[in-house]
Amino acid sequence: METPYQNHIDKADYDHVYEPAEDSFLLIDALEKDLEYLKNKNPTFCLEVGSGSGVVITAFGMAFPETFCMSTDVNFKACVMSKQTAAHNKVNLETCNMDLAGSFTDNVFDVIIFNPPYVVTDSEECGGSDITASWAGGVKGREITDRLLNMIPKKLANNGVFYLLLIEENIPDEVVQIMSNYGYKSETVIRRKVRNEQQLVLKIFK
Ligand SMILES: C[S@@+](CC[C@H](N)C(=O)[O-])C[C@H]1O[C@@H](n2cnc3c(N)ncnc32)[C@H](O)[C@@H]1O
């Protein structure tokens, strides 16, 4: 998968929007690793929740030009940047400035992608809509993630797949258990140690 062109972004804009980092690129690498699997799915609709700069959903859109790509972010500036990144790379992207995925039609998305705010913080720090929303994950770094996990059975198509980036502090085994209770299997697609952080991408599907 190609890395999207990002030179249109002014460095100062990253004071307000998450700058693509190792986690963003690990997620792209996970999608690339699963490219044949995803091609076989021939996805009609893909949603990235929390698209930030838009680098991940744009990479997806470049690899799947026939797929209708959508993204959400609570940070309005991230929505604007995602749209620009997609446009600079000739990807058609619909962006919505909203919380997670609650307002969408049920069971429509063939692929859902999320690189959540995963840093363990106090609950009070979590739930904003500015740059803090990029990293502040509350208890276990999972307060935002867990809310999306509970929406997945309603938002993912029956044959759909959900890619979720986690770190060890998020206790991935608990995520696997939560999704198993909903009838989903989970597999680790890729993992990488980044400085002191063990990052991994879970693939969640039926
Ligand atoms: C770690 S950043 C990832 C950004 C981008 N996807 C990437 O990989 O570079 C997390 C993103 O999730 C967004 N976010 C946090 N809480 C959210 C929520 N409740 N609904 C939608 N987006 C949210 C943040 O604003 C931020 O852009």
The ligand as a Gaussian input file, in Angstrom:
#p B3LYP/6-31G(d) Opt

LIG

0 1
 C       -4.340000       8.244000      17.968000
 S       -5.241000       9.419000      17.005000
 C       -5.243000       8.561000      15.442000
 C       -5.355000       9.461000      14.249000
 C       -5.206000       8.755000      12.893000
 N       -6.229000       7.763000      12.719000
 C       -3.851000       8.113000      12.797000
 O       -3.773000       6.870000      12.906000
 O       -2.866000       8.827000      12.591000
 C       -6.921000       9.199000      17.597000
 C       -7.954000      10.023000      16.845000
 O       -9.264000       9.679000      17.363000
 C      -10.030000      10.855000      17.498000
 N      -11.075000      10.589000      18.513000
 C      -10.948000      10.525000      19.850000
 N      -12.123000      10.248000      20.431000
 C      -13.028000      10.112000      19.423000
 C      -14.440000       9.839000      19.395000
 N      -15.144000       9.642000      20.499000
 N      -15.056000       9.787000      18.183000
 C      -14.347000      10.023000      17.030000
 N      -13.022000      10.299000      17.010000
 C      -12.366000      10.339000      18.194000
 C       -9.011000      11.916000      17.898000
 O       -9.477000      13.230000      17.697000
 C       -7.819000      11.524000      17.005000
 O       -7.896000      12.174000      15.760000

